[in-house]
Amino acid sequence: MNRTAIRTTGFAVAVLVVLADQASKRLVLDLVAQHVPPVIRVTGFFNLVQVWNTGVSFGLFQEDTTLRSLILIGVAVAVMLWLGIWLWRSRSWLAGFALGGIIGGALGNILDRWQHGAVYDFLDFHAAGWHWPAFNLADSAIVVGVALLLLDGYRPRRPDGATGA
């Protein structure tokens, strides 16, 4: 696959992730807002919830200040630009796909932070009284993207630097 196709794929994945993330957040936010308490039990191990994460991963840096929000947005934008350069230079379709997912996920969460001052998380998985921290589709795209980048890093390379097969 040529670099133009890799770039196009990566950026298309990023756009699709942002659109799916924002649409799912709007849909679930409207749905969950109708319930008191704001929890919809879907299965014995999965709920839809309403969690506003003012911090970062796993609720770190929760202090709610405008400066903290601007710093987090700035760091996320800088990381997205770096990932965009990586995508632009990528020779691997898998890396392009993965980077698109990470960029789209980051942008989805930046949009939340910009609009609401916090990221909306709503997927709540639990078992035996233990709950994984709530997350959203953007978070999922980031995790899957990182896993795919790791997988791509272990694939054999051709002499031109592209991944094999």
Phi and psi in radians as a Rosetta constraint file:
Dihedral C 1 N 2 CA 2 C 2 CIRCULARHARMONIC -1.412 0.35
Dihedral N 2 CA 2 C 2 N 3 CIRCULARHARMONIC 2.891 0.35
Dihedral C 2 N 3 CA 3 C 3 CIRCULARHARMONIC -1.083 0.35
Dihedral N 3 CA 3 C 3 N 4 CIRCULARHARMONIC -0.622 0.35
Dihedral C 3 N 4 CA 4 C 4 CIRCULARHARMONIC -1.101 0.35
Dihedral N 4 CA 4 C 4 N 5 CIRCULARHARMONIC -0.738 0.35
Dihedral C 4 N 5 CA 5 C 5 CIRCULARHARMONIC -1.169 0.35
Dihedral N 5 CA 5 C 5 N 6 CIRCULARHARMONIC -0.656 0.35
Dihedral C 5 N 6 CA 6 C 6 CIRCULARHARMONIC -1.117 0.35
Dihedral N 6 CA 6 C 6 N 7 CIRCULARHARMONIC -0.799 0.35
Dihedral C 6 N 7 CA 7 C 7 CIRCULARHARMONIC -1.080 0.35
Dihedral N 7 CA 7 C 7 N 8 CIRCULARHARMONIC -0.806 0.35
Dihedral C 7 N 8 CA 8 C 8 CIRCULARHARMONIC -1.066 0.35
Dihedral N 8 CA 8 C 8 N 9 CIRCULARHARMONIC -0.769 0.35
Dihedral C 8 N 9 CA 9 C 9 CIRCULARHARMONIC -1.059 0.35
Dihedral N 9 CA 9 C 9 N 10 CIRCULARHARMONIC -0.839 0.35
Dihedral C 9 N 10 CA 10 C 10 CIRCULARHARMONIC -1.042 0.35
Dihedral N 10 CA 10 C 10 N 11 CIRCULARHARMONIC -0.831 0.35
Dihedral C 10 N 11 CA 11 C 11 CIRCULARHARMONIC -1.211 0.35
Dihedral N 11 CA 11 C 11 N 12 CIRCULARHARMONIC -0.589 0.35
Dihedral C 11 N 12 CA 12 C 12 CIRCULARHARMONIC -1.132 0.35
Dihedral N 12 CA 12 C 12 N 13 CIRCULARHARMONIC -0.733 0.35
Dihedral C 12 N 13 CA 13 C 13 CIRCULARHARMONIC -1.063 0.35
Dihedral N 13 CA 13 C 13 N 14 CIRCULARHARMONIC -0.751 0.35
Dihedral C 13 N 14 CA 14 C 14 CIRCULARHARMONIC -1.036 0.35
Dihedral N 14 CA 14 C 14 N 15 CIRCULARHARMONIC -0.791 0.35
Dihedral C 14 N 15 CA 15 C 15 CIRCULARHARMONIC -1.114 0.35
Dihedral N 15 CA 15 C 15 N 16 CIRCULARHARMONIC -0.783 0.35
Dihedral C 15 N 16 CA 16 C 16 CIRCULARHARMONIC -1.096 0.35
Dihedral N 16 CA 16 C 16 N 17 CIRCULARHARMONIC -0.702 0.35
Dihedral C 16 N 17 CA 17 C 17 CIRCULARHARMONIC -1.108 0.35
Dihedral N 17 CA 17 C 17 N 18 CIRCULARHARMONIC -0.799 0.35
Dihedral C 17 N 18 CA 18 C 18 CIRCULARHARMONIC -1.055 0.35
Dihedral N 18 CA 18 C 18 N 19 CIRCULARHARMONIC -0.815 0.35
Dihedral C 18 N 19 CA 19 C 19 CIRCULARHARMONIC -1.095 0.35
Dihedral N 19 CA 19 C 19 N 20 CIRCULARHARMONIC -0.804 0.35
Dihedral C 19 N 20 CA 20 C 20 CIRCULARHARMONIC -1.133 0.35
Dihedral N 20 CA 20 C 20 N 21 CIRCULARHARMONIC -0.727 0.35
Dihedral C 20 N 21 CA 21 C 21 CIRCULARHARMONIC -1.090 0.35
Dihedral N 21 CA 21 C 21 N 22 CIRCULARHARMONIC -0.891 0.35
Dihedral C 21 N 22 CA 22 C 22 CIRCULARHARMONIC -1.151 0.35
Dihedral N 22 CA 22 C 22 N 23 CIRCULARHARMONIC -0.697 0.35
Dihedral C 22 N 23 CA 23 C 23 CIRCULARHARMONIC -1.126 0.35
Dihedral N 23 CA 23 C 23 N 24 CIRCULARHARMONIC -0.762 0.35
Dihedral C 23 N 24 CA 24 C 24 CIRCULARHARMONIC -1.145 0.35
Dihedral N 24 CA 24 C 24 N 25 CIRCULARHARMONIC -0.688 0.35
Dihedral C 24 N 25 CA 25 C 25 CIRCULARHARMONIC -1.108 0.35
Dihedral N 25 CA 25 C 25 N 26 CIRCULARHARMONIC -0.766 0.35
Dihedral C 25 N 26 CA 26 C 26 CIRCULARHARMONIC -1.102 0.35
Dihedral N 26 CA 26 C 26 N 27 CIRCULARHARMONIC -0.811 0.35
Dihedral C 26 N 27 CA 27 C 27 CIRCULARHARMONIC -1.066 0.35
Dihedral N 27 CA 27 C 27 N 28 CIRCULARHARMONIC -0.897 0.35
Dihedral C 27 N 28 CA 28 C 28 CIRCULARHARMONIC -1.213 0.35
Dihedral N 28 CA 28 C 28 N 29 CIRCULARHARMONIC -0.662 0.35
Dihedral C 28 N 29 CA 29 C 29 CIRCULARHARMONIC -1.044 0.35
Dihedral N 29 CA 29 C 29 N 30 CIRCULARHARMONIC -0.787 0.35
Dihedral C 29 N 30 CA 30 C 30 CIRCULARHARMONIC -1.137 0.35
Dihedral N 30 CA 30 C 30 N 31 CIRCULARHARMONIC -0.698 0.35
Dihedral C 30 N 31 CA 31 C 31 CIRCULARHARMONIC -1.190 0.35
Dihedral N 31 CA 31 C 31 N 32 CIRCULARHARMONIC -0.848 0.35
Dihedral C 31 N 32 CA 32 C 32 CIRCULARHARMONIC -1.223 0.35
Dihedral N 32 CA 32 C 32 N 33 CIRCULARHARMONIC -0.547 0.35
Dihedral C 32 N 33 CA 33 C 33 CIRCULARHARMONIC -1.072 0.35
Dihedral N 33 CA 33 C 33 N 34 CIRCULARHARMONIC -0.358 0.35
Dihedral C 33 N 34 CA 34 C 34 CIRCULARHARMONIC -1.411 0.35
Dihedral N 34 CA 34 C 34 N 35 CIRCULARHARMONIC -0.086 0.35
Dihedral C 34 N 35 CA 35 C 35 CIRCULARHARMONIC -1.945 0.35
Dihedral N 35 CA 35 C 35 N 36 CIRCULARHARMONIC 2.476 0.35
Dihedral C 35 N 36 CA 36 C 36 CIRCULARHARMONIC -2.224 0.35
Dihedral N 36 CA 36 C 36 N 37 CIRCULARHARMONIC 2.073 0.35
Dihedral C 36 N 37 CA 37 C 37 CIRCULARHARMONIC -1.163 0.35
Dihedral N 37 CA 37 C 37 N 38 CIRCULARHARMONIC 2.838 0.35
Dihedral C 37 N 38 CA 38 C 38 CIRCULARHARMONIC -1.293 0.35
Dihedral N 38 CA 38 C 38 N 39 CIRCULARHARMONIC 1.181 0.35
Dihedral C 38 N 39 CA 39 C 39 CIRCULARHARMONIC -2.432 0.35
Dihedral N 39 CA 39 C 39 N 40 CIRCULARHARMONIC 2.304 0.35
Dihedral C 39 N 40 CA 40 C 40 CIRCULARHARMONIC -2.046 0.35
Dihedral N 40 CA 40 C 40 N 41 CIRCULARHARMONIC 2.005 0.35
Dihedral C 40 N 41 CA 41 C 41 CIRCULARHARMONIC -1.391 0.35
Dihedral N 41 CA 41 C 41 N 42 CIRCULARHARMONIC 2.065 0.35
Dihedral C 41 N 42 CA 42 C 42 CIRCULARHARMONIC -1.704 0.35
Dihedral N 42 CA 42 C 42 N 43 CIRCULARHARMONIC -0.810 0.35
Dihedral C 42 N 43 CA 43 C 43 CIRCULARHARMONIC -2.450 0.35
Dihedral N 43 CA 43 C 43 N 44 CIRCULARHARMONIC -3.089 0.35
Dihedral C 43 N 44 CA 44 C 44 CIRCULARHARMONIC -1.245 0.35
Dihedral N 44 CA 44 C 44 N 45 CIRCULARHARMONIC -0.160 0.35
Dihedral C 44 N 45 CA 45 C 45 CIRCULARHARMONIC -2.264 0.35
Dihedral N 45 CA 45 C 45 N 46 CIRCULARHARMONIC 0.093 0.35
Dihedral C 45 N 46 CA 46 C 46 CIRCULARHARMONIC -2.521 0.35
Dihedral N 46 CA 46 C 46 N 47 CIRCULARHARMONIC 2.291 0.35
Dihedral C 46 N 47 CA 47 C 47 CIRCULARHARMONIC -2.224 0.35
Dihedral N 47 CA 47 C 47 N 48 CIRCULARHARMONIC 2.745 0.35
Dihedral C 47 N 48 CA 48 C 48 CIRCULARHARMONIC -1.756 0.35
Dihedral N 48 CA 48 C 48 N 49 CIRCULARHARMONIC 2.237 0.35
Dihedral C 48 N 49 CA 49 C 49 CIRCULARHARMONIC -2.290 0.35
Dihedral N 49 CA 49 C 49 N 50 CIRCULARHARMONIC 3.041 0.35
Dihedral C 49 N 50 CA 50 C 50 CIRCULARHARMONIC -2.102 0.35
Dihedral N 50 CA 50 C 50 N 51 CIRCULARHARMONIC 1.853 0.35
Dihedral C 50 N 51 CA 51 C 51 CIRCULARHARMONIC -2.255 0.35
Dihedral N 51 CA 51 C 51 N 52 CIRCULARHARMONIC 2.170 0.35
Dihedral C 51 N 52 CA 52 C 52 CIRCULARHARMONIC -1.791 0.35
Dihedral N 52 CA 52 C 52 N 53 CIRCULARHARMONIC 1.932 0.35
Dihedral C 52 N 53 CA 53 C 53 CIRCULARHARMONIC -1.652 0.35
Dihedral N 53 CA 53 C 53 N 54 CIRCULARHARMONIC 1.846 0.35
Dihedral C 53 N 54 CA 54 C 54 CIRCULARHARMONIC -1.460 0.35
Dihedral N 54 CA 54 C 54 N 55 CIRCULARHARMONIC -0.191 0.35
Dihedral C 54 N 55 CA 55 C 55 CIRCULARHARMONIC -1.721 0.35
Dihedral N 55 CA 55 C 55 N 56 CIRCULARHARMONIC -2.498 0.35
Dihedral C 55 N 56 CA 56 C 56 CIRCULARHARMONIC -2.104 0.35
Dihedral N 56 CA 56 C 56 N 57 CIRCULARHARMONIC -2.699 0.35
Dihedral C 56 N 57 CA 57 C 57 CIRCULARHARMONIC -0.837 0.35
Dihedral N 57 CA 57 C 57 N 58 CIRCULARHARMONIC 2.358 0.35
Dihedral C 57 N 58 CA 58 C 58 CIRCULARHARMONIC 1.006 0.35
Dihedral N 58 CA 58 C 58 N 59 CIRCULARHARMONIC 0.452 0.35
Dihedral C 58 N 59 CA 59 C 59 CIRCULARHARMONIC 1.337 0.35
Dihedral N 59 CA 59 C 59 N 60 CIRCULARHARMONIC 0.286 0.35
Dihedral C 59 N 60 CA 60 C 60 CIRCULARHARMONIC -1.226 0.35
Dihedral N 60 CA 60 C 60 N 61 CIRCULARHARMONIC 2.681 0.35
Dihedral C 60 N 61 CA 61 C 61 CIRCULARHARMONIC 1.007 0.35
Dihedral N 61 CA 61 C 61 N 62 CIRCULARHARMONIC 0.944 0.35
Dihedral C 61 N 62 CA 62 C 62 CIRCULARHARMONIC -1.360 0.35
Dihedral N 62 CA 62 C 62 N 63 CIRCULARHARMONIC -0.235 0.35
Dihedral C 62 N 63 CA 63 C 63 CIRCULARHARMONIC -0.955 0.35
Dihedral N 63 CA 63 C 63 N 64 CIRCULARHARMONIC 2.291 0.35
Dihedral C 63 N 64 CA 64 C 64 CIRCULARHARMONIC -1.719 0.35
Dihedral N 64 CA 64 C 64 N 65 CIRCULARHARMONIC 1.585 0.35
Dihedral C 64 N 65 CA 65 C 65 CIRCULARHARMONIC -2.287 0.35
Dihedral N 65 CA 65 C 65 N 66 CIRCULARHARMONIC 2.676 0.35
Dihedral C 65 N 66 CA 66 C 66 CIRCULARHARMONIC -1.102 0.35
Dihedral N 66 CA 66 C 66 N 67 CIRCULARHARMONIC -0.709 0.35
Dihedral C 66 N 67 CA 67 C 67 CIRCULARHARMONIC -1.059 0.35
Dihedral N 67 CA 67 C 67 N 68 CIRCULARHARMONIC -0.755 0.35
Dihedral C 67 N 68 CA 68 C 68 CIRCULARHARMONIC -1.085 0.35
Dihedral N 68 CA 68 C 68 N 69 CIRCULARHARMONIC -0.733 0.35
Dihedral C 68 N 69 CA 69 C 69 CIRCULARHARMONIC -1.092 0.35
Dihedral N 69 CA 69 C 69 N 70 CIRCULARHARMONIC -0.762 0.35
Dihedral C 69 N 70 CA 70 C 70 CIRCULARHARMONIC -1.145 0.35
Dihedral N 70 CA 70 C 70 N 71 CIRCULARHARMONIC -0.678 0.35
Dihedral C 70 N 71 CA 71 C 71 CIRCULARHARMONIC -1.121 0.35
Dihedral N 71 CA 71 C 71 N 72 CIRCULARHARMONIC -0.791 0.35
Dihedral C 71 N 72 CA 72 C 72 CIRCULARHARMONIC -1.107 0.35
Dihedral N 72 CA 72 C 72 N 73 CIRCULARHARMONIC -0.703 0.35
Dihedral C 72 N 73 CA 73 C 73 CIRCULARHARMONIC -1.112 0.35
Dihedral N 73 CA 73 C 73 N 74 CIRCULARHARMONIC -0.775 0.35
Dihedral C 73 N 74 CA 74 C 74 CIRCULARHARMONIC -1.071 0.35
Dihedral N 74 CA 74 C 74 N 75 CIRCULARHARMONIC -0.772 0.35
Dihedral C 74 N 75 CA 75 C 75 CIRCULARHARMONIC -1.111 0.35
Dihedral N 75 CA 75 C 75 N 76 CIRCULARHARMONIC -0.765 0.35
Dihedral C 75 N 76 CA 76 C 76 CIRCULARHARMONIC -1.108 0.35
Dihedral N 76 CA 76 C 76 N 77 CIRCULARHARMONIC -0.707 0.35
Dihedral C 76 N 77 CA 77 C 77 CIRCULARHARMONIC -1.131 0.35
Dihedral N 77 CA 77 C 77 N 78 CIRCULARHARMONIC -0.743 0.35
Dihedral C 77 N 78 CA 78 C 78 CIRCULARHARMONIC -1.067 0.35
Dihedral N 78 CA 78 C 78 N 79 CIRCULARHARMONIC -0.757 0.35
Dihedral C 78 N 79 CA 79 C 79 CIRCULARHARMONIC -1.126 0.35
Dihedral N 79 CA 79 C 79 N 80 CIRCULARHARMONIC -0.719 0.35
Dihedral C 79 N 80 CA 80 C 80 CIRCULARHARMONIC -1.077 0.35
Dihedral N 80 CA 80 C 80 N 81 CIRCULARHARMONIC -0.713 0.35
Dihedral C 80 N 81 CA 81 C 81 CIRCULARHARMONIC -1.112 0.35
Dihedral N 81 CA 81 C 81 N 82 CIRCULARHARMONIC -0.747 0.35
Dihedral C 81 N 82 CA 82 C 82 CIRCULARHARMONIC -1.077 0.35
Dihedral N 82 CA 82 C 82 N 83 CIRCULARHARMONIC -0.753 0.35
Dihedral C 82 N 83 CA 83 C 83 CIRCULARHARMONIC -1.143 0.35
Dihedral N 83 CA 83 C 83 N 84 CIRCULARHARMONIC -0.639 0.35
Dihedral C 83 N 84 CA 84 C 84 CIRCULARHARMONIC -1.098 0.35
Dihedral N 84 CA 84 C 84 N 85 CIRCULARHARMONIC -0.691 0.35
Dihedral C 84 N 85 CA 85 C 85 CIRCULARHARMONIC -1.145 0.35
Dihedral N 85 CA 85 C 85 N 86 CIRCULARHARMONIC -0.736 0.35
Dihedral C 85 N 86 CA 86 C 86 CIRCULARHARMONIC -1.040 0.35
Dihedral N 86 CA 86 C 86 N 87 CIRCULARHARMONIC -0.797 0.35
Dihedral C 86 N 87 CA 87 C 87 CIRCULARHARMONIC -1.069 0.35
Dihedral N 87 CA 87 C 87 N 88 CIRCULARHARMONIC -0.767 0.35
Dihedral C 87 N 88 CA 88 C 88 CIRCULARHARMONIC -1.024 0.35
Dihedral N 88 CA 88 C 88 N 89 CIRCULARHARMONIC -0.619 0.35
Dihedral C 88 N 89 CA 89 C 89 CIRCULARHARMONIC -1.601 0.35
Dihedral N 89 CA 89 C 89 N 90 CIRCULARHARMONIC -0.139 0.35
Dihedral C 89 N 90 CA 90 C 90 CIRCULARHARMONIC -1.111 0.35
Dihedral N 90 CA 90 C 90 N 91 CIRCULARHARMONIC 2.525 0.35
Dihedral C 90 N 91 CA 91 C 91 CIRCULARHARMONIC -2.011 0.35
Dihedral N 91 CA 91 C 91 N 92 CIRCULARHARMONIC 0.093 0.35
Dihedral C 91 N 92 CA 92 C 92 CIRCULARHARMONIC -2.061 0.35
Dihedral N 92 CA 92 C 92 N 93 CIRCULARHARMONIC 2.246 0.35
Dihedral C 92 N 93 CA 93 C 93 CIRCULARHARMONIC -1.062 0.35
Dihedral N 93 CA 93 C 93 N 94 CIRCULARHARMONIC -0.742 0.35
Dihedral C 93 N 94 CA 94 C 94 CIRCULARHARMONIC -1.099 0.35
Dihedral N 94 CA 94 C 94 N 95 CIRCULARHARMONIC -0.752 0.35
Dihedral C 94 N 95 CA 95 C 95 CIRCULARHARMONIC -1.124 0.35
Dihedral N 95 CA 95 C 95 N 96 CIRCULARHARMONIC -0.706 0.35
Dihedral C 95 N 96 CA 96 C 96 CIRCULARHARMONIC -1.063 0.35
Dihedral N 96 CA 96 C 96 N 97 CIRCULARHARMONIC -0.771 0.35
Dihedral C 96 N 97 CA 97 C 97 CIRCULARHARMONIC -1.083 0.35
Dihedral N 97 CA 97 C 97 N 98 CIRCULARHARMONIC -0.812 0.35
Dihedral C 97 N 98 CA 98 C 98 CIRCULARHARMONIC -1.098 0.35
Dihedral N 98 CA 98 C 98 N 99 CIRCULARHARMONIC -0.815 0.35
Dihedral C 98 N 99 CA 99 C 99 CIRCULARHARMONIC -1.108 0.35
Dihedral N 99 CA 99 C 99 N 100 CIRCULARHARMONIC -0.646 0.35
Dihedral C 99 N 100 CA 100 C 100 CIRCULARHARMONIC -1.054 0.35
Dihedral N 100 CA 100 C 100 N 101 CIRCULARHARMONIC -0.729 0.35
Dihedral C 100 N 101 CA 101 C 101 CIRCULARHARMONIC -1.121 0.35
Dihedral N 101 CA 101 C 101 N 102 CIRCULARHARMONIC -0.729 0.35
Dihedral C 101 N 102 CA 102 C 102 CIRCULARHARMONIC -1.176 0.35
Dihedral N 102 CA 102 C 102 N 103 CIRCULARHARMONIC -0.787 0.35
Dihedral C 102 N 103 CA 103 C 103 CIRCULARHARMONIC -1.078 0.35
Dihedral N 103 CA 103 C 103 N 104 CIRCULARHARMONIC -0.803 0.35
Dihedral C 103 N 104 CA 104 C 104 CIRCULARHARMONIC -1.092 0.35
Dihedral N 104 CA 104 C 104 N 105 CIRCULARHARMONIC -0.720 0.35
Dihedral C 104 N 105 CA 105 C 105 CIRCULARHARMONIC -1.123 0.35
Dihedral N 105 CA 105 C 105 N 106 CIRCULARHARMONIC -0.762 0.35
Dihedral C 105 N 106 CA 106 C 106 CIRCULARHARMONIC -1.092 0.35
Dihedral N 106 CA 106 C 106 N 107 CIRCULARHARMONIC -0.757 0.35
Dihedral C 106 N 107 CA 107 C 107 CIRCULARHARMONIC -1.147 0.35
Dihedral N 107 CA 107 C 107 N 108 CIRCULARHARMONIC -0.677 0.35
Dihedral C 107 N 108 CA 108 C 108 CIRCULARHARMONIC -1.032 0.35
Dihedral N 108 CA 108 C 108 N 109 CIRCULARHARMONIC -0.749 0.35
Dihedral C 108 N 109 CA 109 C 109 CIRCULARHARMONIC -1.289 0.35
Dihedral N 109 CA 109 C 109 N 110 CIRCULARHARMONIC -0.567 0.35
Dihedral C 109 N 110 CA 110 C 110 CIRCULARHARMONIC -1.101 0.35
Dihedral N 110 CA 110 C 110 N 111 CIRCULARHARMONIC -0.742 0.35
Dihedral C 110 N 111 CA 111 C 111 CIRCULARHARMONIC -1.037 0.35
Dihedral N 111 CA 111 C 111 N 112 CIRCULARHARMONIC -0.732 0.35
Dihedral C 111 N 112 CA 112 C 112 CIRCULARHARMONIC -1.053 0.35
Dihedral N 112 CA 112 C 112 N 113 CIRCULARHARMONIC -0.854 0.35
Dihedral C 112 N 113 CA 113 C 113 CIRCULARHARMONIC -1.081 0.35
Dihedral N 113 CA 113 C 113 N 114 CIRCULARHARMONIC -0.695 0.35
Dihedral C 113 N 114 CA 114 C 114 CIRCULARHARMONIC -1.175 0.35
Dihedral N 114 CA 114 C 114 N 115 CIRCULARHARMONIC -0.766 0.35
Dihedral C 114 N 115 CA 115 C 115 CIRCULARHARMONIC -1.354 0.35
Dihedral N 115 CA 115 C 115 N 116 CIRCULARHARMONIC -0.667 0.35
Dihedral C 115 N 116 CA 116 C 116 CIRCULARHARMONIC -2.071 0.35
Dihedral N 116 CA 116 C 116 N 117 CIRCULARHARMONIC -0.163 0.35
Dihedral C 116 N 117 CA 117 C 117 CIRCULARHARMONIC 1.360 0.35
Dihedral N 117 CA 117 C 117 N 118 CIRCULARHARMONIC 0.095 0.35
Dihedral C 117 N 118 CA 118 C 118 CIRCULARHARMONIC -2.795 0.35
Dihedral N 118 CA 118 C 118 N 119 CIRCULARHARMONIC 2.832 0.35
Dihedral C 118 N 119 CA 119 C 119 CIRCULARHARMONIC -1.693 0.35
Dihedral N 119 CA 119 C 119 N 120 CIRCULARHARMONIC 2.308 0.35
Dihedral C 119 N 120 CA 120 C 120 CIRCULARHARMONIC -1.497 0.35
Dihedral N 120 CA 120 C 120 N 121 CIRCULARHARMONIC 2.060 0.35
Dihedral C 120 N 121 CA 121 C 121 CIRCULARHARMONIC -1.954 0.35
Dihedral N 121 CA 121 C 121 N 122 CIRCULARHARMONIC 2.442 0.35
Dihedral C 121 N 122 CA 122 C 122 CIRCULARHARMONIC -2.483 0.35
Dihedral N 122 CA 122 C 122 N 123 CIRCULARHARMONIC -0.180 0.35
Dihedral C 122 N 123 CA 123 C 123 CIRCULARHARMONIC -1.570 0.35
Dihedral N 123 CA 123 C 123 N 124 CIRCULARHARMONIC 2.058 0.35
Dihedral C 123 N 124 CA 124 C 124 CIRCULARHARMONIC -2.159 0.35
Dihedral N 124 CA 124 C 124 N 125 CIRCULARHARMONIC 1.819 0.35
Dihedral C 124 N 125 CA 125 C 125 CIRCULARHARMONIC -1.748 0.35
Dihedral N 125 CA 125 C 125 N 126 CIRCULARHARMONIC 2.469 0.35
Dihedral C 125 N 126 CA 126 C 126 CIRCULARHARMONIC -2.646 0.35
Dihedral N 126 CA 126 C 126 N 127 CIRCULARHARMONIC 2.732 0.35
Dihedral C 126 N 127 CA 127 C 127 CIRCULARHARMONIC -2.719 0.35
Dihedral N 127 CA 127 C 127 N 128 CIRCULARHARMONIC 2.358 0.35
Dihedral C 127 N 128 CA 128 C 128 CIRCULARHARMONIC 0.900 0.35
Dihedral N 128 CA 128 C 128 N 129 CIRCULARHARMONIC 0.707 0.35
Dihedral C 128 N 129 CA 129 C 129 CIRCULARHARMONIC 1.418 0.35
Dihedral N 129 CA 129 C 129 N 130 CIRCULARHARMONIC -0.031 0.35
Dihedral C 129 N 130 CA 130 C 130 CIRCULARHARMONIC -1.780 0.35
Dihedral N 130 CA 130 C 130 N 131 CIRCULARHARMONIC 2.282 0.35
Dihedral C 130 N 131 CA 131 C 131 CIRCULARHARMONIC -1.992 0.35
Dihedral N 131 CA 131 C 131 N 132 CIRCULARHARMONIC 2.242 0.35
Dihedral C 131 N 132 CA 132 C 132 CIRCULARHARMONIC -1.212 0.35
Dihedral N 132 CA 132 C 132 N 133 CIRCULARHARMONIC 2.530 0.35
Dihedral C 132 N 133 CA 133 C 133 CIRCULARHARMONIC -0.956 0.35
Dihedral N 133 CA 133 C 133 N 134 CIRCULARHARMONIC 2.406 0.35
Dihedral C 133 N 134 CA 134 C 134 CIRCULARHARMONIC -1.034 0.35
Dihedral N 134 CA 134 C 134 N 135 CIRCULARHARMONIC 2.580 0.35
Dihedral C 134 N 135 CA 135 C 135 CIRCULARHARMONIC -2.551 0.35
Dihedral N 135 CA 135 C 135 N 136 CIRCULARHARMONIC -3.091 0.35
Dihedral C 135 N 136 CA 136 C 136 CIRCULARHARMONIC -2.405 0.35
Dihedral N 136 CA 136 C 136 N 137 CIRCULARHARMONIC -3.099 0.35
Dihedral C 136 N 137 CA 137 C 137 CIRCULARHARMONIC -1.147 0.35
Dihedral N 137 CA 137 C 137 N 138 CIRCULARHARMONIC -0.600 0.35
Dihedral C 137 N 138 CA 138 C 138 CIRCULARHARMONIC -1.074 0.35
Dihedral N 138 CA 138 C 138 N 139 CIRCULARHARMONIC -0.782 0.35
Dihedral C 138 N 139 CA 139 C 139 CIRCULARHARMONIC -1.050 0.35
Dihedral N 139 CA 139 C 139 N 140 CIRCULARHARMONIC -0.731 0.35
Dihedral C 139 N 140 CA 140 C 140 CIRCULARHARMONIC -1.094 0.35
Dihedral N 140 CA 140 C 140 N 141 CIRCULARHARMONIC -0.739 0.35
Dihedral C 140 N 141 CA 141 C 141 CIRCULARHARMONIC -1.106 0.35
Dihedral N 141 CA 141 C 141 N 142 CIRCULARHARMONIC -0.653 0.35
Dihedral C 141 N 142 CA 142 C 142 CIRCULARHARMONIC -1.139 0.35
Dihedral N 142 CA 142 C 142 N 143 CIRCULARHARMONIC -0.810 0.35
Dihedral C 142 N 143 CA 143 C 143 CIRCULARHARMONIC -1.122 0.35
Dihedral N 143 CA 143 C 143 N 144 CIRCULARHARMONIC -0.800 0.35
Dihedral C 143 N 144 CA 144 C 144 CIRCULARHARMONIC -1.107 0.35
Dihedral N 144 CA 144 C 144 N 145 CIRCULARHARMONIC -0.719 0.35
Dihedral C 144 N 145 CA 145 C 145 CIRCULARHARMONIC -1.059 0.35
Dihedral N 145 CA 145 C 145 N 146 CIRCULARHARMONIC -0.770 0.35
Dihedral C 145 N 146 CA 146 C 146 CIRCULARHARMONIC -1.115 0.35
Dihedral N 146 CA 146 C 146 N 147 CIRCULARHARMONIC -0.744 0.35
Dihedral C 146 N 147 CA 147 C 147 CIRCULARHARMONIC -1.065 0.35
Dihedral N 147 CA 147 C 147 N 148 CIRCULARHARMONIC -0.732 0.35
Dihedral C 147 N 148 CA 148 C 148 CIRCULARHARMONIC -1.173 0.35
Dihedral N 148 CA 148 C 148 N 149 CIRCULARHARMONIC -0.626 0.35
Dihedral C 148 N 149 CA 149 C 149 CIRCULARHARMONIC -1.098 0.35
Dihedral N 149 CA 149 C 149 N 150 CIRCULARHARMONIC -0.728 0.35
Dihedral C 149 N 150 CA 150 C 150 CIRCULARHARMONIC -1.091 0.35
Dihedral N 150 CA 150 C 150 N 151 CIRCULARHARMONIC -0.766 0.35
Dihedral C 150 N 151 CA 151 C 151 CIRCULARHARMONIC -1.055 0.35
Dihedral N 151 CA 151 C 151 N 152 CIRCULARHARMONIC -0.775 0.35
Dihedral C 151 N 152 CA 152 C 152 CIRCULARHARMONIC -1.081 0.35
Dihedral N 152 CA 152 C 152 N 153 CIRCULARHARMONIC -0.610 0.35
Dihedral C 152 N 153 CA 153 C 153 CIRCULARHARMONIC -1.137 0.35
Dihedral N 153 CA 153 C 153 N 154 CIRCULARHARMONIC -0.371 0.35
Dihedral C 153 N 154 CA 154 C 154 CIRCULARHARMONIC -1.732 0.35
Dihedral N 154 CA 154 C 154 N 155 CIRCULARHARMONIC 0.012 0.35
Dihedral C 154 N 155 CA 155 C 155 CIRCULARHARMONIC -1.394 0.35
Dihedral N 155 CA 155 C 155 N 156 CIRCULARHARMONIC 2.564 0.35
Dihedral C 155 N 156 CA 156 C 156 CIRCULARHARMONIC -1.124 0.35
Dihedral N 156 CA 156 C 156 N 157 CIRCULARHARMONIC 2.573 0.35
Dihedral C 156 N 157 CA 157 C 157 CIRCULARHARMONIC -1.890 0.35
Dihedral N 157 CA 157 C 157 N 158 CIRCULARHARMONIC 2.515 0.35
Dihedral C 157 N 158 CA 158 C 158 CIRCULARHARMONIC -1.428 0.35
Dihedral N 158 CA 158 C 158 N 159 CIRCULARHARMONIC 2.933 0.35
Dihedral C 158 N 159 CA 159 C 159 CIRCULARHARMONIC -1.008 0.35
Dihedral N 159 CA 159 C 159 N 160 CIRCULARHARMONIC -0.505 0.35
Dihedral C 159 N 160 CA 160 C 160 CIRCULARHARMONIC -1.417 0.35
Dihedral N 160 CA 160 C 160 N 161 CIRCULARHARMONIC 0.019 0.35
Dihedral C 160 N 161 CA 161 C 161 CIRCULARHARMONIC 1.672 0.35
Dihedral N 161 CA 161 C 161 N 162 CIRCULARHARMONIC -0.230 0.35
Dihedral C 161 N 162 CA 162 C 162 CIRCULARHARMONIC -1.327 0.35
Dihedral N 162 CA 162 C 162 N 163 CIRCULARHARMONIC 2.773 0.35
Dihedral C 162 N 163 CA 163 C 163 CIRCULARHARMONIC -1.370 0.35
Dihedral N 163 CA 163 C 163 N 164 CIRCULARHARMONIC 2.636 0.35
Dihedral C 163 N 164 CA 164 C 164 CIRCULARHARMONIC -1.330 0.35
Dihedral N 164 CA 164 C 164 N 165 CIRCULARHARMONIC 2.852 0.35
